[in-house]
């Protein structure tokens, strides 16, 4: 990717993809978050509306990794404002609110992500996992059950739901799901 960007430094898609690669390494080395933020800002500087939201989400996520929670919130809210039905923006905002320990705002963001796109299994799984992490197993289980009923052929839901049961040592329920 770096070689490609040496030749085509303004390629928004390549900048964003490399930024996402850097995000994966950020937890082990915060310099990667900084690199991801720089790539997002390079894309934002070109003012191409088609990739603005993606670049803002990348920038916000990188800033959250760098513990700049206010800067992250600003970037993610800007992404949300540009595209109010963008599931990724809402999920990223929800994750940021969780990091800030604001569970009510996090829940609202995850609920909005789900209602923004009724067909998004990512939004549904994110909401269920929010409830899981927040310690509300009953709501998490209900969301997973509803998701399984709505998307019976989706492997991600089966995997997440069986993992949910396994973590609670409910082996018979995990086996039924699988």
Helices and strands as residue ranges (DSSP letters): H 2-7, H 12-25, H 31-45, H 49-65, H 69-82, H 87-99, H 103-116, H 121-134, H 137-150, H 155-167, H 171-177
